[in-house]
Amino acid sequence: MKAYERLLKYAVVRTPSDENSASSPSSKCQFDLARILEQEMRELGLSDVRLDEHCYLYGKLPATEGLEEKPAIGFIAHMDTVSDFCDHEIRPLITENYDGEALALGDSGLILSPENFEHLKDLKGRTLITTDGTTVLGADDKAGIAEILTMIEEMIEKKIPHGPICVAFTPDEEVGMGTAHFDIEGFGADYAYTLDGDTEGEIQYESFNACKAEFDVKGFNVHPGSGKDTMINASLVAMEINSLLPGMETPRGTENYEGFYHLTNMSGECAKAHLSYIVRDHNPDFFEARKSTLRLIEKNLNEKWGEGTVTLTITEQYKNMAEVISGCMHLIDNARTACENAGVTSLMPPIRGGTDGCQLSFKGLPCPNLGTGGHAYHGPYEHITVEGMDKSVAIAVELVKLYAR
């Protein structure tokens, strides 16, 4: 089965994770896909296939005889999608021989256009997979799952010599909990790769340092007719908080190694208000400076409006995995060679986000990230190509070959 055929099968199984849930997995629907994958892994002939109570799915492809002592290489992808644009049936659409121009996404009124996504011109002539414009596609990260299992199938069918291969599919990556119950020892890999990136040929090991920052504002609500020097409008204080942050240091105004503050949610009335941010920076010193800026805002506004008016809560999420990967750069060197052997140009941009590999690396499993061929994740413009997926499979196959030598 081709990788894109697997993606089409997985995409229609809705698996949004829930950041407001305290359970693990955060949404029971993730088991719907996990059980499909569990059966498929068994049919492929993987050994030690197990699905645990937290929706982590593991399996192994034992080494070819004589290669048992080669490094055990792991491949990881996540089953959940974002919850945005995922509240109804997902309908993948296929456009063959895409012309590189503006493309209507079903009857949604949305247009996938090179004016917004310059790389579309480079996809001319390929077979493009989108949705009807009303949902995400879920290529993040069901494309990674499809490519890993297609790689496994190819290794078996073509009898390609290989060392031990370990496979894991995780829940809740999109809500930052993808490794909360990951069984590293049971997984059994010496090193691993997540397939959770964008363009085929991407090799990423420099991730953000990341935290979540939440401001809770307590207002003082009285009748507006007698509010002189008394009322504290929590919503206005919340607006003031955001105005004190650097206006251009947002996702729209930054790129490459530049960090940002990203307002993800806001709510408010006169009596109370809430702001949720994610804060990102590759440089650890700059990252600490960003958190200091937030604390200074809390301090100054409490001095202005009264102690207890503003409460800041910072929750650490993940760190830059370059700190770990720099000690085992063979993972990167071999990935670049694998791209070359597969006829794909390697790309090494920093990750402007995070993967399960960030946390796994600091838990003892060095785990850089590889591209899957997808683009425009987390929204209705998400798309991927058949050819990009095929190339990503070829890169994974070449990687396995290199570690078997």
C-alpha positions in Angstrom: 0.0 0.0 0.0 1.3 3.5 -0.9 1.8 6.0 1.9 -0.9 8.4 0.7 -3.4 5.5 0.6 -2.8 5.0 4.3 -3.1 8.7 5.0 -6.5 8.8 3.3 -7.7 5.9 5.5 -6.4 7.5 8.7 -7.4 11.1 7.9 -11.2 10.4 8.1 -10.8 9.0 11.7 -11.1 12.2 13.8 -8.6 12.3 16.6 -8.5 15.8 18.1 -6.8 16.0 21.5 -8.3 18.2 24.2 -6.1 20.6 26.1 -8.8 21.1 28.7 -8.9 17.4 29.6 -7.0 15.9 32.6 -7.3 12.4 31.3 -4.7 10.4 29.4 -5.3 10.2 26.5 -7.0 13.6 26.6 -9.7 12.3 24.2 -11.0 8.7 23.8 -11.4 9.1 20.1 -7.6 8.6 19.7 -8.2 4.9 20.5 -10.3 4.6 17.3 -7.2 5.2 15.2 -4.9 3.3 17.6 -6.9 0.1 17.2 -6.8 0.4 13.4 -3.1 0.8 13.5 -2.6 -2.0 16.1 -4.4 -4.4 13.7 -2.4 -3.1 10.7 0.9 -3.5 12.6 0.1 -7.1 13.4 -0.9 -7.9 9.8 2.5 -6.4 8.6 4.2 -8.9 10.9 5.6 -6.6 13.6 6.4 -8.2 16.9 5.7 -7.1 20.5 2.7 -5.0 19.3 1.0 -3.5 22.3 -1.5 -0.7 22.9 -1.5 0.5 26.5 -4.2 2.1 28.6 -2.9 5.6 27.8 -3.2 5.0 24.0 0.5 4.5 23.3 1.1 2.0 20.6 4.4 0.1 20.2 5.8 -2.5 17.9 9.1 -3.9 16.7 10.6 -5.3 13.5 13.4 -7.7 14.6 16.8 -7.4 13.0 17.8 -9.4 10.0 19.8 -12.4 11.0 23.4 -11.3 11.7 22.5 -7.6 12.3 21.0 -8.0 15.8 23.9 -6.0 17.4 23.4 -3.0 15.2 21.9 0.1 16.8 18.1 -0.1 17.4 16.5 2.8 15.5 13.1 4.1 16.4 10.5 5.9 14.3 7.8 7.9 16.1 4.7 9.8 15.0 1.6 11.1 16.8 -2.0 10.1 16.3 -3.8 13.2 17.5 -4.6 16.3 15.6 -5.4 19.8 16.8 -8.9 20.4 17.9 -9.4 23.5 15.6 -11.3 22.8 12.4 -11.9 19.2 13.5 -15.5 19.2 14.7 -17.2 17.3 11.8 -16.5 14.8 9.0 -13.1 15.1 7.2 -13.3 14.8 3.5 -9.9 14.5 1.7 -9.8 15.8 -1.9 -7.2 14.7 -4.5 -6.0 17.0 -7.3 -3.9 15.2 -9.8 -1.4 17.0 -11.9 -1.8 20.2 -9.8 -1.0 23.3 -11.9 0.7 25.3 -9.2 -2.0 28.0 -9.2 -4.9 29.0 -7.0 -7.1 26.1 -6.0 -10.6 26.2 -4.6 -11.1 24.0 -1.5 -14.4 22.4 -2.2 -17.3 24.7 -1.8 -15.9 26.3 1.4 -15.0 29.6 -0.3 -11.4 29.2 0.7 -8.6 29.4 -1.9 -5.3 27.6 -1.6 -3.1 30.2 -3.3 0.6 30.8 -4.1 0.0 34.4 -2.9 -0.2 33.0 0.6 1.9 29.8 0.2 4.8 30.5 -2.2 6.0 26.8 -2.2 2.8 25.8 -4.1 4.5 26.7 -7.4 7.1 24.1 -6.6 4.4 21.5 -6.3 3.3 21.9 -9.9 2.7 18.6 -11.6 2.3 16.7 -8.4 -0.8 15.0 -6.9 -2.1 17.3 -4.2 -4.1 16.2 -1.2 -6.3 18.7 0.6 -9.7 18.8 2.4 -12.8 20.6 1.3 -11.6 23.7 3.3 -13.8 23.1 6.4 -11.4 20.9 8.4 -7.8 20.1 8.9 -6.5 17.2 6.9 -4.6 15.6 9.7 -1.4 15.1 7.8 0.1 16.4 11.1 0.9 13.7 11.9 -1.0 10.9 10.2 1.3 11.4 7.3 4.2 10.4 9.6 2.3 7.3 10.7 1.5 6.3 7.1 5.2 6.8 6.0 6.5 4.8 8.9 4.3 1.8 8.2 4.9 2.0 4.5 8.6 2.0 5.2 8.2 -1.1 7.3 6.2 -2.8 4.6 8.8 -2.0 2.0 11.6 -3.3 4.3 9.7 -6.6 4.7 8.6 -7.1 1.1 12.0 -6.2 -0.5 13.9 -8.2 2.2 16.1 -5.2 2.9 18.7 -6.1 5.5 18.2 -4.0 8.7 19.1 -3.8 12.4 16.4 -3.6 15.1 13.6 -1.2 14.2 11.2 0.2 16.9 7.9 1.9 16.1 5.8 4.0 18.4 2.6 6.1 17.8 1.7 8.5 20.6 -1.4 10.4 21.7 -1.7 14.1 22.8 1.4 15.6 21.1 -0.6 18.6 20.1 -1.4 19.5 23.7 2.2 18.9 24.8 1.6 15.6 26.6 2.8 13.2 23.9 5.6 11.8 26.1 3.9 11.9 29.5 3.6 8.1 29.6 6.1 7.1 26.9 7.8 3.8 27.8 11.3 4.5 26.6 12.8 1.2 28.0 10.0 -0.9 26.5 10.3 1.0 23.2 13.8 -0.4 23.0 15.5 2.1 20.6 19.0 3.5 21.0 18.1 6.5 18.9 15.0 7.6 17.2 13.4 10.0 14.7 10.0 11.6 14.8 8.4 12.0 11.4 6.5 15.2 12.2 8.0 17.9 10.0 7.0 19.7 6.9 8.8 19.5 3.5 10.4 16.2 2.6 14.1 16.3 3.3 13.7 18.5 6.4 16.1 17.5 9.2 15.4 19.4 12.4 17.2 19.2 15.7 17.2 22.9 16.9 13.8 23.4 18.5 12.3 26.2 20.6 12.5 26.5 24.3 8.8 26.7 25.2 6.4 27.7 27.9 2.8 28.6 28.4 2.0 31.9 30.1 -1.4 32.7 31.5 -2.6 36.1 33.0 -5.6 36.1 35.2 -6.9 39.6 35.9 -9.2 40.4 38.8 -11.3 43.6 38.3 -13.3 45.7 40.7 -16.7 46.1 39.3 -19.1 48.8 40.5 -21.9 50.7 38.8 -20.4 52.7 35.9 -22.1 55.8 37.1 -20.1 55.8 40.3 -16.9 54.2 38.9 -14.7 57.3 39.2 -11.4 56.3 40.8 -13.0 53.0 41.9 -13.7 50.7 39.0 -10.9 48.5 37.7 -12.1 47.0 34.4 -10.3 43.7 34.1 -10.7 43.6 30.3 -9.0 46.9 29.9 -6.2 45.7 32.2 -5.8 42.7 30.0 -5.6 44.9 26.9 -2.9 46.9 28.7 -0.9 43.7 29.4 -0.8 42.8 25.7 0.1 46.4 24.8 3.2 46.1 27.0 4.6 43.2 24.9 6.8 44.0 21.8 4.3 44.4 19.0 6.4 42.8 16.2 7.5 39.8 18.3 4.6 37.6 17.3 4.5 34.6 14.9 3.6 36.9 12.0 6.6 39.1 12.6 9.3 36.5 13.2 11.1 33.8 11.4 14.1 31.4 11.6 15.7 31.7 15.1 13.6 34.7 16.2 11.3 34.1 19.2 7.8 35.3 19.9 4.9 35.8 22.3 1.7 34.3 20.8 -1.7 35.2 22.2 -3.7 32.0 21.8 -6.8 32.8 23.8 -8.5 35.7 25.5 -11.7 36.2 27.4 -13.0 38.9 29.7 -15.6 41.1 31.3 -15.4 44.0 33.7 -14.9 41.7 36.8 -12.4 39.3 35.4 -10.3 38.5 32.3 -7.9 35.8 31.1 -5.1 35.8 28.5 -3.2 32.7 27.3 0.1 32.9 25.6 2.7 30.5 24.3 6.3 31.9 24.5 9.1 30.6 22.3 12.8 31.2 21.7 15.7 29.1 20.5 18.2 30.9 22.6 17.9 29.9 26.3 19.1 33.3 27.6 16.6 35.1 25.3 13.9 32.7 26.5 14.6 33.5 30.1 14.5 37.2 29.3 11.0 36.8 27.7 9.8 35.2 31.0 11.3 38.0 32.9 9.4 40.5 30.8 6.2 38.8 31.6 7.0 38.8 35.3 7.8 42.5 35.1 4.5 43.3 33.6 2.8 41.4 36.4 4.8 43.3 39.0 4.3 46.8 37.5 0.5 46.4 36.9 0.0 45.1 40.4 1.8 48.2 41.6 -0.4 50.4 39.4 -3.8 48.7 40.0 -3.3 47.0 43.4 -1.7 43.8 44.6 -3.6 40.7 43.4 -5.1 42.4 40.3 -2.8 40.5 37.9 -1.7 36.9 38.5 0.8 35.3 36.1 1.3 31.5 35.8 4.2 30.2 33.7 4.2 26.5 32.7 7.3 25.0 31.2 6.7 22.9 28.1 10.0 21.8 26.4 13.6 22.8 25.8 15.8 23.1 22.7 16.8 19.5 21.9 20.0 20.7 20.2 21.5 20.6 23.6 21.2 16.8 23.5 21.5 16.1 19.7 24.8 18.0 19.5 26.3 15.0 21.4 25.2 12.5 18.7 25.5 14.3 15.4 25.6 11.0 13.5 21.8 11.2 13.6 22.0 14.3 11.5 24.9 13.2 9.3 23.1 10.0 8.5 19.8 11.8 7.8 21.6 14.0 5.3 23.2 11.0 3.6 19.8 9.3 3.5 18.4 12.3 1.7 21.2 12.3 -0.7 20.8 8.5 -1.4 17.1 9.0 -1.9 17.7 11.9 -4.4 16.2 14.5 -2.1 17.7 17.8 -1.2 18.2 18.0 2.6 17.0 21.1 4.4 18.0 22.0 8.0 15.8 24.8 9.3 15.3 25.2 13.0 11.9 23.9 14.2 9.6 26.8 14.9 7.6 24.6 17.2 8.2 21.3 19.1 7.8 17.6 18.6 7.7 14.6 20.9 11.4 14.4 20.2 12.1 17.5 22.2 11.0 15.9 25.5 12.2 12.4 24.6 15.7 13.7 23.9 15.9 15.1 27.4 14.5 11.8 28.8 17.4 9.9 27.3 16.3 9.1 23.8 18.0 11.4 21.3 15.3 12.1 18.7 15.6 14.7 15.9 12.7 15.4 13.5 12.2 14.6 9.8 9.8 16.1 7.2 6.8 14.3 5.9 6.0 16.4 2.9 3.2 18.3 4.5 2.4 22.0 4.6 0.2 24.6 6.3 -0.6 22.5 9.4 -3.2 23.3 12.0 -5.8 24.8 9.7 -8.0 24.2 6.7 -5.3 25.1 4.2 -3.3 22.0 5.2 -2.0 20.0 2.2 0.5 17.3 1.2 1.5 15.6 -2.0 1.7 11.9 -2.9 5.2 12.5 -4.3 6.4 14.2 -1.1 5.2 11.3 1.0 6.9 8.8 -1.3 10.2 10.7 -0.9 9.8 10.7 2.8 9.4 7.0 2.8 12.5 6.6 0.7 14.5 8.7 3.1 13.4 6.5 6.0 14.4 3.4 4.1 17.8 4.8 3.4 18.3 5.7 7.0 17.6 2.1 8.1 20.1 0.9 5.5 22.8 3.2 6.9 22.4 2.0 10.4 22.6 -1.6 9.3 26.1 -1.1 7.8 
